[in-house]
Amino acid sequence: MPWEKSFDEDEVLTKAMGVFWEKGYESTSISDLIEATGINKGSLYNAYGGKQKLFMASLRKYEREKHKATLAELEAMDDPKAAIATLLDGLVEETVADKELKGCFLINTAHEIATHEDEVLEIVTRGLREMEAFLRRSVEVGQARGDFSPELDPEATAKSLVGVIVAIRVLGRGAFAEPALHSIADGGKRLVA
């Protein structure tokens, strides 16, 4: 008799993503995943093929539902300066509201990239490059409209802004309090002032 799923795959994936996001890949055990998802080990392996594949599916879900959705909202804004400010201020607000100090799943994964397969590296790299490309386009559009200095190097500015984003997300996991995170965001906004 073929194996049939008796659970909502998206719900299980959401729960697994939460565990990986909070604990990281290395610190997450199969027992943690079984406890969080409520499915047994056999079902977990049958549905996802093991911890690594479940992690990749979780990371893809985050990329699709959080990362790409955020970029789409920002891209829809007609004001590049407002879009960058919205991004940075929103990250500070989200980070401060994150009482579990989870940070960003994508950036957290970048920190432990050496423990992963190439496919995970590709997802992380793609996510960071998409963010950088959005920021570069924002600078270019802002320059074309006369809102940003023509002296700005769009590529270098975008890379610096990615650095600001990473700083907010990493330092916001407990090392820096809200006022310091706002200062970092304000420094990022001054890059395009």
Disulfide bonds with the S-S distance in Angstrom:
none
